[in-house]
Amino acid sequence: MNEGNNQSSSGKDLARKLPMFSASDPEALAQEKAELAALPGKGVLRRWAWYFQKAGPGWMQSALVLGSGSAMGSLFAGAFLEYRLLWVQPVAMLLGIIIFAAISYQTLSTGARPFQVVRKFIHPSVAWLWLVGAMISTLIWHIPQYALAAGMTDDIIKTLTGWQPTPSQQVLVLIGLGLMFLAISTAITWGYSSGYRGIRIYEQTLKALVWMITIAFALVVIRATISGRVEWGRVLKGFVPMYIPRDGRGIAVLVALLGAATGVNATFLFPYTLLARGWDKQHRTLSRFDLVTGMFLPFSVITSLIVISAGCTLYGSAEFGPNTTVLSPVTAASMLQQAGFGMFISRIVFGLGILGMALSTITMHMLMSGFVACEIFGVKPGGWGYRLSCLMPAPGMVGVILWKYMGPWVAVPASAICGVLVPIAYIIFFILQNKKSYLGEDKPVGARAVAWNVAMLVAITASMLWAGYYVYALIL
């Protein structure tokens, strides 16, 4: 389906893409497409190296979902259930990747902005439900990100300096940290709106953050392995999906892990980042590679490392008996030190890993808000209206002060609530994947259509089951 056909069948609005971003550096985009067209004649390692260099939107999704929900859910899973739930987050992410692959296929095939697509080809009310759900989940999630970042930074400062502030000084420190986080995140996010070059810098920055997080938690697990704390046989057994908790606390942790893997806001943001990069049909293979290496692998590895870190140190300790419901990253860092990990690994490296998770998610929430404003208010992508709209979640900065009042459990129920909204988005893209009026000649047919539908139905069914499981647990 060429752009002209897309305009005639889908309307002008559906074909306008995000020109303020993708058209800002047509020479760079043309060179990228020329290099992509030449790849089929090269070896697999050369292709993969090029894909890895150009990948970005998938890594951005890792930065989005690797936040307070993933951190807290993984800590709770390890501290309360050791390695038994290691299988949950990789499986949940794999199911999410199926839907994201379909979103990528649709977006890159048509070049259409998805909100307008849902309005036209499904129903305006469904489009608004999806958009509003994405924005609400973003606002819910924003507060615990600041709380998590403040808690860990405060602990790092105290560890390095030994300073014990008075209550009034503590409030000032937290406010100062919040303003610093907001300023850094705003600068990074606004850089994205500067065009093709700004987008690439933004993507590389988030890649660096994800790598920093990975290295930080890998060092913790390596240190635990050297000291003989990790029973790798039990770890490997934990990746086999056999254990399902039946108690209330275990169910809450399970559903929180599932909900943190993907969110309804992620389904909204992802296609817009593809359009912003100027990708089209040529980039479909690159996008699939990006989803696997930039979204599935980093998320699965990092969350598994956190579970293992908590499982080999916190599980079975007196502080986390059957009735314990309190745990925070700061507490976990302190207990790692008490377990003999040393101050540098337990308080600094572990703390920087948690901090990186929170900051990467804050900036992704801001980016998501800007794209929502493009559809709600009709602001131009990349303009000052867009940039100011990125600040919509900024009031979440109050989380730095409300940390001790909200408690670390705020991330877990927030994750579960947002997870309940995920099936809505999954069903939307399942319907669109089967609409000839939308995809035209790009609609999968035959065996490909069967494979897509079976895989997507499995993901939808699983998301509905875990949402219903959580609601059932709440009622009981």
C-alpha positions as CSV (number, residue, x, y, z in Angstrom):
1,M,0.0,0.0,0.0
2,N,1.6,3.2,-1.1
3,E,1.2,6.5,0.7
4,G,-1.3,7.7,-1.9
5,N,-3.5,4.7,-1.4
6,N,-3.2,5.1,2.3
7,Q,-4.4,8.6,2.0
8,S,-7.4,7.7,-0.1
9,S,-8.5,4.8,2.0
10,S,-7.6,6.1,5.5
11,G,-7.9,9.8,5.2
12,K,-5.3,12.6,5.2
13,D,-4.9,12.6,9.0
14,L,-3.9,8.9,9.0
15,A,-1.0,9.5,6.5
16,R,0.6,12.6,8.0
17,K,3.0,10.5,10.2
18,L,5.2,12.7,12.4
19,P,6.9,15.0,9.8
20,M,8.2,17.4,12.4
21,F,10.5,14.6,13.6
22,S,11.2,12.3,10.7
23,A,11.5,15.0,8.0
24,S,14.0,17.1,10.0
25,D,17.1,15.4,8.4
26,P,16.0,13.8,5.2
27,E,19.6,13.1,4.1
28,A,20.4,11.1,7.2
29,L,17.1,9.1,6.8
30,A,17.8,8.5,3.1
31,Q,21.3,7.2,3.9
32,E,19.9,4.9,6.6
33,K,17.4,3.5,4.1
34,A,20.1,3.0,1.5
35,E,22.3,1.1,4.0
36,L,19.3,-1.0,4.9
37,A,18.5,-1.8,1.3
38,A,22.1,-3.1,0.8
39,L,22.1,-5.4,3.9
40,P,20.5,-8.5,2.3
41,G,23.8,-9.2,0.4
42,K,25.9,-9.1,3.6
43,G,26.6,-11.8,6.2
44,V,24.3,-12.3,9.2
45,L,26.8,-10.9,11.7
46,R,27.2,-7.7,9.6
47,R,23.4,-7.4,9.4
48,W,23.0,-7.9,13.1
49,A,25.8,-5.3,13.9
50,W,24.0,-2.7,11.7
51,Y,20.6,-3.5,13.2
52,F,22.1,-3.2,16.7
53,Q,23.6,0.2,15.9
54,K,20.4,1.6,14.4
55,A,17.9,0.1,16.9
56,G,16.2,2.4,19.3
57,P,12.4,2.3,19.9
58,G,12.7,-1.2,21.5
59,W,15.3,0.1,23.9
60,M,13.0,3.0,24.7
61,Q,10.3,0.5,25.7
62,S,12.8,-1.2,28.1
63,A,13.5,2.2,29.6
64,L,9.8,2.7,30.1
65,V,8.9,-0.6,31.7
66,L,12.1,-0.9,33.8
67,G,10.8,1.4,36.5
68,S,9.5,1.3,40.0
69,G,7.0,-1.4,39.3
70,S,9.6,-3.8,37.9
71,A,12.1,-2.9,40.6
72,M,9.7,-3.3,43.5
73,G,7.9,-6.4,42.0
74,S,11.3,-8.1,41.5
75,L,12.5,-7.3,45.0
76,F,9.3,-8.6,46.5
77,A,9.4,-11.8,44.4
78,G,13.0,-12.6,45.4
79,A,12.6,-11.6,49.1
80,F,9.3,-13.5,49.7
81,L,9.5,-16.4,47.2
82,E,13.2,-16.7,46.4
83,Y,13.6,-17.9,42.7
84,R,10.1,-19.4,42.3
85,L,8.7,-16.5,40.1
86,L,11.8,-16.0,37.9
87,W,9.7,-17.4,35.0
88,V,7.0,-14.7,35.2
89,Q,8.5,-11.6,33.7
90,P,10.2,-13.2,30.7
91,V,7.0,-15.0,29.9
92,A,4.9,-11.8,30.3
93,M,7.4,-9.9,28.2
94,L,7.4,-12.6,25.5
95,L,3.6,-12.3,25.3
96,G,3.9,-8.5,25.1
97,I,6.5,-8.8,22.3
98,I,3.9,-10.6,20.2
99,I,1.5,-7.6,20.4
100,F,4.3,-5.1,19.9
101,A,5.4,-7.0,16.8
102,A,1.9,-6.6,15.5
103,I,1.8,-2.9,16.4
104,S,5.2,-2.5,14.6
105,Y,3.9,-4.4,11.5
106,Q,0.8,-2.3,11.2
107,T,2.5,1.1,11.9
108,L,5.4,0.5,9.5
109,S,3.1,-0.9,6.8
110,T,0.7,2.1,6.8
111,G,2.6,5.0,8.3
112,A,-0.6,6.0,10.0
113,R,-0.9,7.5,13.5
114,P,-2.6,4.8,15.6
115,F,-5.0,7.0,17.5
116,Q,-6.5,8.2,14.3
117,V,-6.6,4.6,13.0
118,V,-8.5,3.3,16.0
119,R,-11.0,6.2,15.7
120,K,-11.7,5.4,12.1
121,F,-11.5,1.7,11.9
122,I,-12.9,0.6,15.3
123,H,-14.7,3.5,17.1
124,P,-13.9,6.9,18.5
125,S,-14.9,5.9,22.0
126,V,-12.5,3.0,21.9
127,A,-9.7,5.3,20.8
128,W,-10.4,7.7,23.6
129,L,-10.6,4.9,26.1
130,W,-7.2,3.7,25.0
131,L,-5.7,7.2,25.1
132,V,-7.2,8.2,28.4
133,G,-6.1,4.8,29.9
134,A,-2.6,5.3,28.7
135,M,-2.4,8.8,30.2
136,I,-3.9,7.8,33.5
137,S,-1.5,4.9,33.9
138,T,1.3,7.3,33.1
139,L,0.2,9.7,35.8
140,I,-0.2,6.9,38.3
141,W,3.3,5.6,37.5
142,H,5.0,8.9,37.6
143,I,4.8,9.5,41.3
144,P,6.5,6.3,42.4
145,Q,9.3,6.9,39.9
146,Y,10.3,10.1,41.8
147,A,9.8,8.4,45.1
148,L,12.1,5.6,44.1
149,A,14.8,8.0,42.7
150,A,14.7,10.2,45.8
151,G,14.9,7.3,48.2
152,M,17.9,5.7,46.5
153,T,19.7,9.0,45.9
154,D,19.2,10.0,49.5
155,D,20.6,6.7,50.7
156,I,23.7,7.1,48.4
157,I,24.4,10.6,49.7
158,K,24.1,9.5,53.3
159,T,26.3,6.5,52.6
160,L,29.1,8.5,51.0
161,T,29.0,11.4,53.4
162,G,27.7,10.0,56.6
163,W,25.5,13.1,56.9
164,Q,22.3,12.7,58.9
165,P,20.0,15.6,58.2
166,T,17.3,17.0,60.5
167,P,13.7,16.4,59.4
168,S,13.5,19.9,57.9
169,Q,16.8,19.5,56.1
170,Q,15.6,16.2,54.8
171,V,12.6,17.8,53.2
172,L,14.8,20.4,51.5
173,V,17.1,17.7,50.2
174,L,14.2,15.7,48.8
175,I,12.7,18.8,47.1
176,G,16.1,19.7,45.7
177,L,16.5,16.1,44.3
178,G,13.1,16.3,42.8
179,L,13.8,19.5,41.0
180,M,17.1,18.1,39.8
181,F,15.4,15.0,38.4
182,L,12.8,17.1,36.7
183,A,15.4,19.4,35.1
184,I,17.5,16.5,33.8
185,S,14.5,14.6,32.5
186,T,13.1,17.7,30.8
187,A,16.4,18.4,29.1
188,I,16.6,14.9,27.8
189,T,13.0,14.8,26.7
190,W,13.1,18.1,24.9
191,G,16.2,17.0,23.1
192,Y,14.0,14.3,21.5
193,S,11.9,17.1,19.8
194,S,14.9,18.7,18.1
195,G,14.6,16.3,15.1
196,Y,16.3,13.2,13.8
197,R,19.7,13.9,15.4
198,G,18.0,14.7,18.8
199,I,16.0,11.4,18.6
200,R,19.2,9.4,18.0
201,I,20.9,11.1,21.0
202,Y,17.8,10.4,23.1
203,E,17.8,6.8,22.1
204,Q,21.6,6.4,22.7
205,T,21.2,8.0,26.2
206,L,18.5,5.6,27.2
207,K,20.5,2.7,25.8
208,A,23.4,3.8,28.0
209,L,21.0,3.9,31.0
210,V,19.8,0.4,30.3
211,W,23.3,-0.9,30.0
212,M,24.3,0.9,33.3
213,I,21.3,-0.8,35.0
214,T,22.3,-4.2,33.6
215,I,26.0,-3.9,34.7
216,A,25.0,-2.7,38.2
217,F,22.8,-5.7,39.0
218,A,25.1,-8.1,37.2
219,L,27.9,-7.0,39.5
220,V,25.7,-7.7,42.5
221,V,24.9,-11.3,41.3
222,I,28.5,-11.9,40.4
223,R,29.5,-10.9,43.9
224,A,26.8,-13.2,45.4
225,T,28.0,-16.1,43.2
226,I,31.6,-15.6,44.3
227,S,30.6,-15.7,47.9
228,G,28.6,-18.9,47.3
229,R,25.2,-17.5,47.9
230,V,23.6,-18.4,44.6
231,E,22.3,-21.9,44.0
232,W,22.2,-21.9,40.2
233,G,20.3,-25.2,40.1
234,R,17.4,-23.6,42.0
235,V,17.7,-20.4,39.8
236,L,17.4,-22.4,36.6
237,K,14.4,-24.3,38.1
238,G,12.8,-20.9,38.8
239,F,12.6,-20.1,35.1
240,V,10.3,-23.1,34.5
241,P,6.7,-21.9,34.8
242,M,5.5,-24.4,37.4
243,Y,4.9,-22.4,40.6
244,I,1.8,-20.2,41.0
245,P,1.2,-18.6,44.5
246,R,-2.1,-19.0,46.2
247,D,-1.8,-16.7,49.1
248,G,-2.9,-13.0,48.9
249,R,0.6,-11.5,49.1
250,G,2.0,-14.0,46.5
251,I,-0.9,-13.3,44.1
252,A,-0.3,-9.6,44.4
253,V,3.4,-10.0,43.6
254,L,2.6,-12.3,40.7
255,V,0.1,-9.9,39.0
256,A,2.4,-6.9,39.7
257,L,5.2,-8.7,37.9
258,L,2.9,-9.4,35.0
259,G,1.5,-5.9,34.9
260,A,5.0,-4.3,35.0
261,A,6.2,-6.1,31.9
262,T,4.0,-4.1,29.6
263,G,1.5,-1.4,30.1
264,V,-1.3,0.3,28.2
265,N,0.9,3.5,28.0
266,A,3.6,1.4,26.3
267,T,1.2,0.3,23.6
268,F,0.4,3.9,22.9
269,L,3.9,5.3,22.9
270,F,5.7,2.6,20.9
271,P,4.1,3.2,17.4
272,Y,4.7,7.0,17.8
273,T,8.4,6.4,18.4
274,L,8.5,4.3,15.2
275,L,6.9,7.1,13.2
276,A,9.2,9.7,14.8
277,R,12.2,7.7,13.5
278,G,10.9,7.9,10.0
279,W,10.7,4.1,9.7
280,D,8.5,2.4,7.1
281,K,8.0,-1.0,5.5
282,Q,11.8,-1.3,4.8
283,H,12.4,-1.3,8.6
284,R,10.1,-4.1,9.6
285,T,12.9,-6.7,10.1
286,L,15.0,-4.1,11.9
287,S,12.0,-3.4,14.2
288,R,11.6,-7.1,15.1
289,F,15.3,-7.3,15.9
290,D,15.0,-4.2,18.0
291,L,12.1,-5.6,20.0
292,V,14.0,-8.8,20.8
293,T,17.4,-7.3,21.6
294,G,16.3,-3.9,22.9
295,M,13.1,-4.8,24.8
296,F,12.8,-8.5,25.6
297,L,16.4,-9.3,26.5
298,P,17.3,-6.3,28.6
299,F,14.0,-6.4,30.5
300,S,14.2,-10.2,31.2
301,V,17.9,-10.0,32.1
302,I,17.6,-7.0,34.5
303,T,14.5,-8.2,36.3
304,S,15.9,-11.7,36.7
305,L,19.1,-10.2,38.2
306,I,17.1,-8.3,40.7
307,V,15.1,-11.3,41.7
308,I,18.3,-13.4,42.1
309,S,19.9,-10.6,44.1
310,A,17.0,-10.5,46.5
311,G,16.4,-14.2,46.5
312,C,20.0,-15.1,47.5
313,T,20.2,-12.5,50.3
314,L,16.8,-11.4,51.6
315,Y,14.8,-14.7,51.3
316,G,14.5,-16.6,54.5
317,S,15.8,-13.8,56.7
318,A,13.9,-13.0,59.9
319,E,12.9,-9.6,58.5
320,F,10.8,-11.2,55.8
321,G,8.6,-13.7,57.5
322,P,5.1,-14.8,56.3
323,N,3.4,-11.6,57.5
324,T,6.0,-9.1,56.3
325,T,4.7,-6.6,53.8
326,V,7.3,-3.9,54.0
327,L,10.3,-3.8,51.8
328,S,12.1,-0.9,50.0
329,P,15.1,-0.7,47.7
330,V,16.9,1.3,50.5
331,T,16.1,-1.6,52.9
332,A,17.3,-4.1,50.4
333,A,20.6,-2.2,49.8
334,S,21.2,-2.0,53.6
335,M,20.6,-5.7,54.0
336,L,22.9,-6.5,51.1
337,Q,25.6,-4.6,53.0
338,Q,24.8,-6.5,56.2
339,A,25.1,-9.8,54.2
340,G,28.7,-9.0,53.5
341,F,28.5,-7.4,50.0
342,G,30.4,-4.3,51.0
343,M,29.3,-0.7,50.8
344,F,30.3,-0.1,47.2
345,I,28.3,-3.0,45.7
346,S,25.4,-2.9,48.1
347,R,24.8,0.8,48.5
348,I,26.4,2.5,45.5
349,V,26.2,0.1,42.6
350,F,22.9,-1.4,43.6
351,G,21.6,2.1,44.3
352,L,22.7,3.5,40.9
353,G,20.9,0.6,39.2
354,I,17.7,1.4,40.9
355,L,18.2,5.1,40.2
356,G,18.8,4.5,36.5
357,M,15.5,2.5,36.3
358,A,13.5,5.4,37.8
359,L,15.1,8.2,35.8
360,S,14.7,6.4,32.4
361,T,11.0,5.8,33.1
362,I,10.4,9.4,34.1
363,T,11.7,10.7,30.8
364,M,9.7,8.1,28.9
365,H,6.5,9.2,30.7
366,M,7.2,12.8,29.6
367,L,7.7,11.7,26.0
368,M,4.5,9.8,26.1
369,S,2.6,12.8,27.4
370,G,3.8,14.9,24.5
371,F,2.4,12.4,22.0
372,V,-0.9,12.3,23.8
373,A,-1.1,16.1,23.5
374,C,-0.5,15.8,19.8
375,E,-3.8,13.9,19.5
376,I,-5.8,15.6,22.2
377,F,-4.9,19.2,21.5
378,G,-3.6,18.9,17.9
379,V,-0.2,20.4,18.8
380,K,2.5,20.1,16.3
381,P,5.0,17.3,17.1
382,G,8.2,18.8,18.2
383,G,6.9,22.4,18.7
384,W,6.7,24.3,21.9
385,G,3.2,23.1,22.6
386,Y,4.5,19.6,22.4
387,R,7.4,20.4,24.7
388,L,5.3,22.0,27.3
389,S,2.8,19.1,27.1
390,C,5.7,16.8,28.0
391,L,5.5,18.4,31.5
392,M,2.0,17.2,32.2
393,P,3.2,14.5,34.6
394,A,5.6,16.9,36.3
395,P,3.4,17.3,39.5
396,G,4.4,13.7,40.2
397,M,7.6,15.2,41.6
398,V,5.6,15.4,44.9
399,G,6.6,11.7,45.2
400,V,10.0,12.8,46.6
401,I,8.2,14.1,49.7
402,L,5.5,11.5,49.9
403,W,7.9,8.6,49.8
404,K,7.7,7.7,53.5
405,Y,3.9,8.2,53.6
406,M,3.1,6.3,50.4
407,G,5.4,3.5,51.2
408,P,7.2,1.1,48.8
409,W,4.0,-0.9,48.1
410,V,2.7,2.0,46.0
411,A,4.5,0.6,43.0
412,V,3.0,-2.9,43.3
413,P,-0.8,-2.1,43.2
414,A,-0.1,0.6,40.6
415,S,1.5,-2.0,38.4
416,A,-1.4,-4.4,38.9
417,I,-4.0,-1.7,38.2
418,C,-2.3,-0.7,35.0
419,G,-2.0,-4.3,34.0
420,V,-5.8,-4.6,34.1
421,L,-5.9,-2.0,31.3
422,V,-3.5,-3.9,29.0
423,P,-6.1,-6.4,27.5
424,I,-8.0,-3.4,26.0
425,A,-5.0,-2.3,23.9
426,Y,-4.2,-5.9,23.0
427,I,-7.7,-6.5,21.6
428,I,-7.5,-3.2,19.7
429,F,-4.5,-4.3,17.7
430,F,-5.8,-7.8,17.2
431,I,-8.9,-6.3,15.5
432,L,-6.7,-4.0,13.4
433,Q,-4.4,-6.9,12.3
434,N,-7.4,-8.5,10.7
435,K,-8.9,-5.4,8.9
436,K,-8.4,-5.4,5.2
437,S,-9.9,-1.9,5.0
438,Y,-6.9,-0.7,7.1
439,L,-3.9,-2.8,6.1
440,G,-5.0,-3.4,2.5
441,E,-2.5,-5.7,0.7
442,D,-0.4,-5.8,3.8
443,K,-3.0,-7.7,5.7
444,P,-1.6,-11.2,6.6
445,V,-3.3,-14.1,4.8
446,G,-3.2,-17.8,4.8
447,A,-0.8,-19.5,7.2
448,R,0.7,-16.1,8.2
449,A,-2.7,-14.9,9.3
450,V,-3.3,-18.0,11.3
451,A,0.1,-17.7,13.0
452,W,-0.5,-14.0,13.9
453,N,-4.0,-14.7,15.2
454,V,-3.1,-17.7,17.3
455,A,-0.1,-15.9,18.9
456,M,-2.1,-12.7,19.6
457,L,-5.0,-14.6,21.0
458,V,-2.7,-16.4,23.4
459,A,-1.3,-13.0,24.6
460,I,-4.8,-11.6,24.9
461,T,-6.1,-14.6,26.9
462,A,-3.1,-14.5,29.2
463,S,-3.5,-10.8,29.9
464,M,-7.2,-11.2,30.6
465,L,-6.5,-14.2,32.9
466,W,-3.9,-12.3,35.0
467,A,-6.2,-9.2,35.2
468,G,-9.1,-11.4,36.3
469,Y,-6.9,-13.3,38.7
470,Y,-6.0,-10.0,40.5
471,V,-9.5,-8.8,40.7
472,Y,-10.6,-12.2,42.1
473,A,-7.9,-11.9,44.7
474,L,-9.0,-8.4,45.7
475,I,-12.6,-9.6,46.1
476,L,-11.6,-12.5,48.3
